[in-house]
Amino acid sequence: MHRLVIAATTLLALIGAVVVVAYLFIFAAAGDRAAAIAPARSLAYVSLYLNPSTGQQMNLQSVLTKLPGFDSATLATNIDVLVQRLLGDAGVDYRADVKPWLGGEVAVALVAEGSGQGAATNGSLIIAAVRDEAAARAAIGRIVAKANGTTTSETYNGVAVTVAKGSAGQAGSFAIVEGMLLAGSDQATVHAAIDAAQGRASSLADSDAFRRATDSLPSDRLALAYLDISGAATAGGQSALASGYHGAALALVARSEGLQVTGRAPFDAASANASARANFALGSEPAGLPDWMPASTHAELVFFGARQTFDSVAAQLGSAPGGQQAQQTLDQLRALAALGLGIDLDKDLLPLFDRESAVAIQDLTATEVRGQVLVRPSNGAAGVNALKRITDSLRGRGSAVTEQQLSGTTVTTIAVPQIGRVAWAAQDGVIVLGLTPDDVGAALAAHASGATLSTAANYRSAFDVAGGRGGNEIYVDAAGAVPWLEGMIDLPSDARDILTHVGAAAIAIATDQNQIEIHATVTVH
């Protein structure tokens, strides 16, 4: 009898995913109460404020009413109907079972396993503010009854706990404490939250890592997300990948131009290994490769230290679940490249990506990709020599190699039988690679003329709204990306109409002193 399980877990999960979008702008202001209830051992936490400030309400309404079907006169009604339909598909009557009691905050936490009875696995916890306790308790009973389940009651440290059961066993536990509804995947998780709420155990709000990650974030926000980086990495058997990091947090803020995300991940250099410190230092460099991307670029990614990241992940494969198979596949690729193409991936190829690397796309169809891979290795001359060795090796195995001059630079094109073509050129410490010499030439011409993505108005505007550029970055121009999506999937007409009003998405991730800073936005027009 899985209907009970589904109903219990979707009761508030769907509220967190959908209802908050509907009602973020129609309540008065409130703070984060759920963090004081979520156990300190929470690995991940997301809190959505249904009571933002007046300024956030106005900005969010300004963004939403720019989208088709979201005019200010019918916005609340239309979203109310949508939420009713979505929750109805899961067997929950929103108007009867949720709306009458839902208060000003909804949070979701993934809680690491504890040491108590029934706490041998990670638990999920949903915390929701309650404005009518009697209505909330009655709603739980109705939802469980609709799923043909049963409930039993217990008392834990003075708090009434409802345990829902179906034919397959326990389907969840519920309690209300300090005006907040707790919905846990098991009794142990709800007990841990009650202990945190009553001060017998530390809450997430008491955690030093949580406070350090969230203290400098905007307090006037719509939502907050937190990840215990070290805890999650340890739980996955990859603690070395989190060296120097403890927690990271993101805040969602509404601006009149779109939605903005600001994040922080404090870095402890004293506890970090040498590799983590080196990677952190790389992130302080400003992204320079957009100065080589044609202004017609619709999507790009810049990443620092790709080689170092690859080495760190590869070193952990043997101890990761399923990692041995991945390690075997990687070894086979190395052997195939060496025997079939005469290329030493570790010596010739990976060093190209030890500093700044990027991918830029101007056009994408089912049969063609127009764009470039750009790299700025720490040793540009060694990178060029490596490409020359690869070129000579492929020529010796039957590939046709030609050269031509484009924008005053030699562009080398290699045609590999039964595989395809690749072209490359090097200038001023930057290596440009493309599937055709025209793609390489487009980047060289853009850099020479100054007509690059870094000077494009949409690109600059998106990062201005995000809060600045620096370090790793991602940029997508929606006007150019929508036709790509239409070529790959069947977009519903209403989805396409909404996407046509999205300007761009931009993400910048840079290091500054002792922390990683994250700035992101989605603009709407």
C-alpha positions as CSV (number, residue, x, y, z in Angstrom):
1,M,0.0,0.0,0.0
2,H,2.3,2.7,-1.3
3,R,-0.5,5.4,-1.6
4,L,0.0,6.2,2.1
5,V,3.7,6.7,1.7
6,I,3.2,8.9,-1.3
7,A,0.6,11.0,0.4
8,A,2.6,11.5,3.5
9,T,5.8,12.5,1.8
10,T,4.1,14.8,-0.8
11,L,1.9,16.5,1.8
12,L,4.5,19.2,2.4
13,A,7.2,18.4,-0.2
14,L,4.8,19.7,-2.9
15,I,4.0,22.7,-0.8
16,G,7.7,23.5,-0.6
17,A,8.1,23.1,-4.3
18,V,4.9,24.8,-5.6
19,V,2.9,26.6,-3.0
20,V,5.7,28.9,-2.0
21,V,5.9,30.3,-5.5
22,A,2.3,31.1,-5.4
23,Y,2.2,32.9,-2.0
24,L,5.6,34.4,-1.5
25,F,4.3,37.8,-2.3
26,I,1.0,38.1,-0.5
27,F,1.9,37.7,3.2
28,A,3.7,40.0,5.7
29,A,7.3,39.6,6.8
30,A,8.8,36.8,9.0
31,G,12.2,35.2,9.9
32,D,13.7,31.8,9.7
33,R,12.2,29.7,12.5
34,A,12.8,26.3,11.0
35,A,16.6,26.5,11.3
36,A,16.1,26.5,15.1
37,I,14.2,23.2,14.8
38,A,16.2,21.3,12.1
39,P,18.8,19.1,13.9
40,A,22.4,20.3,13.8
41,R,23.4,17.1,11.8
42,S,21.2,18.2,8.8
43,L,23.2,17.6,5.6
44,A,21.0,19.8,3.5
45,Y,18.4,22.4,4.3
46,V,16.1,24.6,2.3
47,S,13.8,27.2,3.8
48,L,11.2,29.1,1.8
49,Y,9.7,32.3,3.3
50,L,6.0,32.7,2.6
51,N,6.2,36.1,4.4
52,P,8.8,38.2,2.7
53,S,9.2,41.9,3.2
54,T,7.0,44.4,1.3
55,G,10.0,45.2,-1.0
56,Q,10.5,41.5,-1.9
57,Q,6.7,41.1,-2.5
58,M,6.7,44.0,-4.9
59,N,9.9,42.9,-6.8
60,L,8.6,39.3,-7.1
61,Q,5.2,40.5,-8.4
62,S,7.0,42.7,-10.9
63,V,9.0,39.6,-12.2
64,L,6.0,37.3,-12.3
65,T,3.6,39.7,-14.0
66,K,6.0,40.0,-16.9
67,L,5.3,36.4,-17.8
68,P,2.3,35.3,-19.9
69,G,-0.8,34.4,-17.8
70,F,0.5,36.1,-14.7
71,D,-1.1,39.5,-14.8
72,S,-1.5,41.2,-11.4
73,A,-5.4,41.0,-11.4
74,T,-5.6,37.2,-11.8
75,L,-2.1,36.1,-10.5
76,A,-3.2,34.7,-7.1
77,T,-6.3,33.0,-8.5
78,N,-4.5,31.4,-11.4
79,I,-1.7,30.0,-9.1
80,D,-4.3,28.8,-6.6
81,V,-6.0,26.8,-9.3
82,L,-2.6,25.4,-10.5
83,V,-1.6,24.3,-6.9
84,Q,-5.0,22.7,-6.4
85,R,-4.6,20.7,-9.6
86,L,-1.0,19.6,-8.8
87,L,-1.7,18.5,-5.3
88,G,-5.0,16.9,-6.4
89,D,-2.9,14.6,-8.6
90,A,-1.1,13.4,-5.5
91,G,-4.4,12.8,-3.6
92,V,-4.2,16.0,-1.5
93,D,-7.0,18.6,-1.5
94,Y,-5.1,21.8,-1.3
95,R,-8.0,24.1,-0.5
96,A,-9.4,21.7,2.2
97,D,-6.3,20.1,3.6
98,V,-3.4,22.6,3.3
99,K,-4.5,26.2,2.7
100,P,-6.5,26.6,5.9
101,W,-3.6,26.0,8.2
102,L,-0.4,26.8,6.3
103,G,1.6,29.6,7.8
104,G,4.6,31.7,6.8
105,E,7.5,29.3,6.3
106,V,8.2,25.9,4.8
107,A,11.5,24.1,5.1
108,V,13.0,20.8,4.1
109,A,16.0,19.1,5.7
110,L,18.0,15.9,5.0
111,V,19.1,14.7,8.4
112,A,22.2,12.5,8.7
113,E,21.7,9.2,10.5
114,G,21.9,9.4,14.3
115,S,22.6,7.0,17.1
116,G,19.2,6.5,18.5
117,Q,16.7,3.7,17.9
118,G,15.5,3.6,14.3
119,A,18.1,6.2,13.3
120,A,20.4,3.9,11.2
121,T,19.7,5.8,7.9
122,N,19.4,9.4,6.8
123,G,16.0,10.9,7.4
124,S,14.0,13.6,5.7
125,L,12.2,16.3,7.6
126,I,9.7,18.9,6.5
127,I,8.9,21.8,8.8
128,A,6.0,24.1,8.1
129,A,4.6,27.1,10.0
130,V,1.1,26.4,11.3
131,R,-1.5,29.1,11.8
132,D,-4.3,26.7,12.8
133,E,-3.1,23.7,14.8
134,A,-6.5,22.0,14.9
135,A,-6.9,22.3,11.2
136,A,-3.4,20.9,10.6
137,R,-4.1,17.8,12.8
138,A,-7.4,17.2,11.1
139,A,-5.9,17.5,7.7
140,I,-3.2,14.8,8.5
141,G,-6.0,12.4,9.7
142,R,-8.0,13.0,6.5
143,I,-5.0,12.5,4.2
144,V,-3.9,9.3,5.9
145,A,-7.5,8.0,5.9
146,K,-7.9,8.7,2.1
147,A,-4.8,6.5,1.6
148,N,-6.4,3.7,3.6
149,G,-3.7,4.0,6.3
150,T,-3.9,4.1,10.1
151,T,-2.4,6.3,12.7
152,T,-1.2,5.7,16.3
153,S,-0.3,8.3,18.9
154,E,2.6,8.6,21.2
155,T,4.1,11.3,23.5
156,Y,7.8,12.3,23.2
157,N,9.0,14.6,25.9
158,G,5.6,16.2,26.3
159,V,4.9,16.5,22.5
160,A,2.1,14.5,20.8
161,V,3.5,12.5,17.9
162,T,1.3,10.9,15.2
163,V,2.7,7.8,13.5
164,A,1.2,6.9,10.2
165,K,1.2,3.3,9.0
166,G,0.2,1.4,5.9
167,S,0.4,-2.2,4.9
168,A,4.1,-1.8,4.1
169,G,4.9,-0.4,7.6
170,Q,5.6,3.1,8.9
171,A,5.0,5.8,6.4
172,G,6.0,8.9,8.4
173,S,5.6,10.7,11.7
174,F,4.1,14.0,12.5
175,A,4.2,16.5,15.4
176,I,3.5,20.1,16.1
177,V,5.9,22.0,18.3
178,E,6.2,25.7,18.9
179,G,3.7,26.4,16.1
180,M,5.6,24.4,13.5
181,L,4.4,21.1,11.9
182,L,7.1,18.5,11.7
183,A,6.7,15.7,9.0
184,G,9.5,13.2,9.2
185,S,10.3,10.0,7.3
186,D,10.6,8.2,10.6
187,Q,10.1,8.6,14.3
188,A,13.8,9.1,15.1
189,T,14.0,12.1,12.7
190,V,10.9,13.8,14.3
191,H,12.3,13.1,17.8
192,A,15.6,14.7,16.8
193,A,13.7,17.8,15.7
194,I,11.7,18.0,18.9
195,D,15.0,17.7,20.9
196,A,16.4,20.6,18.9
197,A,13.3,22.7,19.3
198,Q,13.2,22.2,23.0
199,G,17.0,22.9,23.5
200,R,18.0,19.4,24.5
201,A,20.1,19.0,21.4
202,S,21.8,21.5,19.0
203,S,19.8,22.8,16.1
204,L,21.1,23.8,12.7
205,A,20.9,27.4,13.8
206,D,23.4,26.6,16.6
207,S,25.9,25.2,14.1
208,D,29.0,27.3,13.6
209,A,29.3,26.1,10.0
210,F,25.7,27.2,9.3
211,R,26.2,30.6,10.9
212,R,29.5,31.3,9.1
213,A,27.9,30.4,5.7
214,T,24.7,32.4,6.3
215,D,25.7,35.5,8.4
216,S,26.8,37.6,5.5
217,L,23.9,36.7,3.1
218,P,21.1,39.2,2.5
219,S,18.6,39.0,5.3
220,D,15.8,40.4,3.1
221,R,15.3,37.2,1.0
222,L,12.7,34.8,-0.4
223,A,14.6,31.5,0.4
224,L,17.7,30.1,1.9
225,A,19.5,26.9,1.0
226,Y,22.4,25.3,3.0
227,L,24.7,22.3,2.4
228,D,26.9,20.7,4.9
229,I,29.8,20.1,2.5
230,S,32.1,18.1,4.8
231,G,29.2,16.1,6.2
232,A,27.8,15.2,2.7
233,A,31.2,14.4,1.4
234,T,32.0,12.1,4.4
235,A,28.6,10.4,4.0
236,G,29.5,9.7,0.4
237,G,33.0,8.4,1.3
238,Q,34.7,11.3,-0.4
239,S,35.8,13.5,2.5
240,A,39.0,14.5,0.7
241,L,37.0,16.4,-1.9
242,A,35.7,18.7,0.8
243,S,39.1,19.6,2.2
244,G,38.9,23.1,3.8
245,Y,35.2,23.4,3.4
246,H,32.4,23.0,6.0
247,G,29.2,24.6,4.8
248,A,27.8,26.6,1.9
249,A,24.7,28.7,1.7
250,L,22.6,30.4,-0.9
251,A,20.0,33.2,-0.6
252,L,17.3,33.9,-3.2
253,V,16.3,37.5,-3.6
254,A,13.8,39.1,-5.9
255,R,14.8,42.2,-7.9
256,S,12.7,44.1,-10.4
257,E,14.9,42.8,-13.3
258,G,14.7,39.1,-12.2
259,L,15.7,36.7,-9.5
260,Q,19.1,36.9,-7.9
261,V,21.1,34.2,-5.9
262,T,23.9,35.1,-3.6
263,G,26.0,32.5,-1.9
264,R,29.0,31.9,0.4
265,A,31.2,28.9,1.1
266,P,33.8,29.8,3.8
267,F,37.2,28.2,3.2
268,D,39.6,27.1,6.0
269,A,43.1,27.1,4.5
270,A,44.7,25.8,7.7
271,S,42.7,22.6,7.5
272,A,42.8,22.2,3.7
273,N,45.2,20.0,1.8
274,A,47.7,21.4,-0.7
275,S,45.5,20.6,-3.7
276,A,42.4,22.3,-2.2
277,R,44.5,25.4,-1.5
278,A,45.9,25.5,-5.0
279,N,42.4,25.2,-6.5
280,F,41.1,27.9,-4.2
281,A,43.8,30.3,-5.4
282,L,42.9,29.7,-9.0
283,G,39.4,30.9,-8.4
284,S,40.6,34.4,-7.5
285,E,41.5,35.0,-11.1
286,P,39.0,36.9,-13.3
287,A,37.6,35.0,-16.2
288,G,39.5,36.2,-19.3
289,L,38.4,33.8,-22.0
290,P,35.1,35.5,-22.7
291,D,37.3,38.2,-24.3
292,W,37.9,35.6,-27.1
293,M,34.3,34.4,-27.5
294,P,32.3,35.8,-30.5
295,A,29.6,38.2,-29.5
296,S,27.1,35.8,-31.0
297,T,27.8,33.2,-28.3
298,H,24.5,32.1,-26.7
299,A,26.0,29.8,-24.0
300,E,29.4,29.6,-22.3
301,L,31.1,28.0,-19.4
302,V,34.4,29.0,-17.8
303,F,36.2,26.8,-15.3
304,F,39.4,27.1,-13.5
305,G,41.6,24.2,-12.5
306,A,39.7,21.5,-14.5
307,R,42.8,19.3,-14.5
308,Q,43.3,19.5,-10.7
309,T,39.6,18.8,-10.2
310,F,39.8,15.8,-12.5
311,D,42.9,14.5,-10.7
312,S,41.2,14.8,-7.3
313,V,38.1,13.0,-8.4
314,A,40.1,10.3,-10.2
315,A,42.2,9.7,-7.0
316,Q,39.0,9.0,-5.1
317,L,37.4,6.6,-7.6
318,G,38.7,3.5,-6.0
319,S,37.0,4.2,-2.7
320,A,33.7,5.6,-4.1
321,P,30.6,3.4,-4.6
322,G,30.8,2.2,-8.2
323,G,34.1,4.0,-8.6
324,Q,36.1,0.9,-9.6
325,Q,34.0,0.5,-12.8
326,A,34.6,4.2,-13.6
327,Q,38.3,3.7,-12.9
328,Q,38.4,0.8,-15.3
329,T,36.6,2.8,-18.0
330,L,39.1,5.7,-17.5
331,D,42.0,3.3,-17.9
332,Q,40.5,1.9,-21.1
333,L,40.2,5.4,-22.5
334,R,43.8,6.1,-21.7
335,A,44.9,2.9,-23.4
336,L,42.7,3.5,-26.5
337,A,44.0,7.1,-26.9
338,A,47.6,5.8,-26.6
339,L,47.3,2.8,-28.9
340,G,44.8,4.2,-31.4
341,L,45.8,7.8,-31.7
342,G,49.2,8.0,-30.1
343,I,48.0,10.5,-27.5
344,D,49.1,10.4,-23.8
345,L,46.1,11.9,-22.1
346,D,47.9,12.7,-18.9
347,K,51.0,14.2,-20.5
348,D,49.6,15.8,-23.6
349,L,46.0,16.7,-23.1
350,L,45.2,17.2,-19.4
351,P,47.9,19.9,-18.8
352,L,46.0,22.1,-21.3
353,F,43.3,22.4,-18.7
354,D,45.4,23.2,-15.6
355,R,44.4,26.9,-15.4
356,E,41.5,28.5,-17.3
357,S,39.3,26.6,-19.8
358,A,36.0,27.4,-21.4
359,V,33.4,26.2,-23.8
360,A,31.5,28.7,-26.0
361,I,28.5,27.8,-28.2
362,Q,27.1,30.0,-31.0
363,D,24.7,27.4,-32.6
364,L,23.5,24.0,-31.7
365,T,21.3,21.6,-33.8
366,A,20.8,17.9,-33.9
367,T,23.5,17.6,-36.6
368,E,25.9,20.6,-36.0
369,V,27.6,22.4,-33.2
370,R,29.2,25.8,-33.8
371,G,31.5,27.0,-31.1
372,Q,34.9,26.7,-29.5
373,V,36.9,25.1,-26.6
374,L,39.3,27.7,-25.3
375,V,42.1,27.0,-22.8
376,R,44.7,29.2,-21.2
377,P,47.2,26.8,-19.6
378,S,49.7,27.9,-17.0
379,N,52.4,27.1,-19.5
380,G,51.2,28.3,-22.9
381,A,54.4,27.3,-24.8
382,A,54.2,23.7,-23.3
383,G,50.6,23.6,-24.3
384,V,51.4,24.5,-27.9
385,N,54.2,21.9,-28.0
386,A,51.8,19.3,-26.7
387,L,49.3,20.1,-29.5
388,K,52.1,19.9,-32.1
389,R,53.1,16.4,-30.7
390,I,49.4,15.3,-31.0
391,T,49.2,16.7,-34.5
392,D,52.4,14.9,-35.7
393,S,51.2,11.7,-34.1
394,L,47.9,11.8,-35.9
395,R,49.5,12.7,-39.2
396,G,51.7,9.7,-38.8
397,R,48.6,7.5,-38.3
398,G,47.0,8.7,-41.6
399,S,45.2,11.9,-40.6
400,A,45.3,14.8,-43.1
401,V,46.8,18.0,-41.7
402,T,46.4,21.4,-43.3
403,E,47.3,24.9,-42.3
404,Q,45.8,28.4,-43.2
405,Q,46.1,31.9,-42.0
406,L,43.1,33.5,-40.3
407,S,43.3,36.9,-38.6
408,G,47.1,36.8,-38.9
409,T,47.3,33.5,-37.0
410,T,48.1,29.9,-38.2
411,V,45.1,27.6,-37.9
412,T,45.9,23.9,-38.1
413,T,43.1,21.5,-39.2
414,I,43.4,17.8,-38.6
415,A,41.0,15.4,-40.4
416,V,41.0,12.0,-38.6
417,P,39.6,9.2,-40.7
418,Q,36.2,7.8,-39.5
419,I,36.2,10.3,-36.6
420,G,36.0,13.8,-37.9
421,R,37.9,17.1,-38.0
422,V,39.4,19.4,-35.3
423,A,41.1,22.7,-35.8
424,W,43.3,24.7,-33.4
425,A,45.3,27.8,-33.1
426,A,47.4,29.6,-30.4
427,Q,47.8,33.3,-29.7
428,D,48.9,35.2,-26.7
429,G,48.9,32.2,-24.4
430,V,45.4,31.1,-25.4
431,I,44.6,28.0,-27.4
432,V,41.4,27.9,-29.4
433,L,40.0,24.6,-30.6
434,G,37.0,24.0,-32.9
435,L,35.4,21.4,-35.1
436,T,36.1,23.6,-38.1
437,P,38.7,26.2,-39.0
438,D,35.9,28.7,-39.4
439,D,35.0,28.2,-35.7
440,V,38.5,28.9,-34.6
441,G,38.7,31.8,-37.0
442,A,35.5,33.3,-35.5
443,A,37.2,33.5,-32.0
444,L,40.4,35.0,-33.4
445,A,38.5,37.6,-35.4
446,A,36.3,38.5,-32.4
447,H,39.4,39.0,-30.2
448,A,41.1,41.1,-32.8
449,S,38.1,43.3,-33.4
450,G,36.9,43.5,-29.8
451,A,33.4,42.3,-30.8
452,T,33.4,39.7,-28.1
453,L,30.9,38.2,-25.6
454,S,32.5,40.2,-22.8
455,T,31.4,43.4,-24.4
456,A,27.8,42.3,-25.3
457,A,25.1,44.2,-23.6
458,N,23.0,41.2,-22.5
459,Y,26.0,39.4,-21.1
460,R,27.2,42.4,-19.1
461,S,23.6,43.3,-17.9
462,A,23.0,39.7,-16.6
463,F,26.2,39.7,-14.5
464,D,25.4,43.2,-13.2
465,V,22.1,41.9,-11.9
466,A,23.8,38.8,-10.5
467,G,26.2,40.9,-8.5
468,G,29.4,40.7,-10.6
469,R,31.8,38.5,-12.5
470,G,34.9,36.6,-11.5
471,G,36.3,33.1,-11.5
472,N,34.2,30.3,-12.8
473,E,31.1,31.3,-14.7
474,I,28.1,30.1,-16.7
475,Y,26.1,32.3,-19.1
476,V,23.0,31.3,-21.2
477,D,21.1,33.8,-23.4
478,A,17.5,32.5,-23.5
479,A,16.7,34.0,-26.9
480,G,19.4,31.9,-28.5
481,A,18.8,28.8,-26.3
482,V,15.1,28.4,-26.9
483,P,15.5,27.4,-30.5
484,W,18.0,24.8,-29.4
485,L,15.5,23.4,-27.0
486,E,12.8,23.3,-29.6
487,G,15.1,21.3,-31.9
488,M,15.6,18.7,-29.2
489,I,12.3,18.5,-27.3
490,D,8.7,19.2,-27.9
491,L,8.1,22.4,-25.9
492,P,4.5,23.1,-24.9
493,S,3.3,26.5,-26.2
494,D,2.8,28.0,-22.8
495,A,6.3,27.0,-21.7
496,R,7.8,28.5,-24.9
497,D,5.8,31.7,-24.2
498,I,7.3,32.0,-20.7
499,L,10.8,31.2,-21.9
500,T,10.6,34.0,-24.5
501,H,10.3,36.4,-21.6
502,V,13.4,35.1,-19.9
503,G,16.4,37.3,-20.8
504,A,19.4,35.4,-19.6
505,A,20.8,33.2,-16.8
506,A,24.2,34.0,-15.3
507,I,26.3,32.3,-12.6
508,A,29.7,33.5,-11.3
509,I,31.7,31.6,-8.7
510,A,34.9,33.2,-7.4
511,T,37.1,33.1,-4.4
512,D,37.7,36.2,-2.3
513,Q,40.0,36.1,0.7
514,N,38.7,33.2,2.8
515,Q,35.5,32.2,1.0
516,I,33.9,31.3,-2.2
517,E,31.4,33.8,-3.4
518,I,28.5,32.8,-5.6
519,H,26.4,35.3,-7.7
520,A,23.6,34.1,-10.0
521,T,20.5,35.5,-11.7
522,V,17.7,34.8,-14.1
523,T,16.5,38.0,-15.8
524,V,13.0,38.5,-17.0
525,H,11.7,41.1,-19.5
